[in-house]
């Protein structure tokens, strides 16, 4: 089922749930690191790159929302699945707004958790072969893009930037964060460069005059919506 070593950080303070989830996710083939509190979660995140964070909200030290805020502020866009007993709509909306990729309430069925984990990883790891939005199709294996059935020529960096946005839909990124996540450290690129690339992507795969996919977030940067 699992193709490569997928690293999951499991943040959960309830010992029996932590142990059960750890075992079950390992049986599914994932490499799992357990963090029973917020500080340990943050220190693990400094040490290692994860493919997914499963995040409880009510923890003994930090609240899960604070952890999520901290890691996103640091420009870490590791996918986050919130797993919480808090089932109020407002809490779900808050979590998703802060940058969680999904929200599941406890109690839950393992099967559903697996399905959601797979869905998040699929979106992020780009092993979907064809991604489409509007009249655009992205063939990830060939790194080829079509609009209205016609191939659109993108430079490698334009293509990578497009895929970066597709993998992080509806998330508002500052221009600095876009820069940090897509340009190598020490490059000459500035936030102006980011603006120029967005202009180009709009011309090539969106509508330059009335953008529907690359949306300007006033005072911040951009967000992509399919
Ligand atoms: Ca808890």
Boltz pocket constraint, residues with backbone or C-beta under 6 A from the ligand:
constraints:
  - pocket:
      binder: B
      contacts: [[A, 12], [A, 13], [A, 14], [A, 56], [A, 57], [A, 58], [A, 59]]
      max_distance: 6.0
